[in-house]
């Protein structure tokens, strides 16, 4: 029988924990607390887990960007193909065509409004939108100096730096 605290079993335990997507942060904390390993080994395995997560995050960000580009490309292609159909039917003076697989008709929708330059528009056609944005730097400076700012507070922000 293998020792439950053997290096292989501990590595396996960390790997199993890393592969579980169904655990909430409290369950992960409880599981990590229950692992009987030195603090150095535990921290090293957690840091490796964070490294792996960061690599996955980078991969997903790139994948999302590629998928968004592919989506946009297909949308543009469909717009162009649709315009080709409209132009073809207009040129043939047809409003409707039946094929083996489709019935295609042209339809007039409401015209699109295109703003070439917002600065050239008369003031009557401009809507001012005002947003409130807190002056976080000034608020931080006041709170750091020990003064109170109603509606704001400082919250400690500690993180581990993994190199």
Secondary structure, DSSP 8 states (H G I E B T S, - for coil): ---TTSHHHHHHHHHHHHH--S--HHHHHHHHHH----HHHHHHHHHHHHHHHHHHHHHHHHHHHHHHHHHHHHHHHHHHHHHHHHHHHHHTT-SEEE-SS-EEE----------S-GGGS-GGG----------HHHHHHHHHTT---TT------------
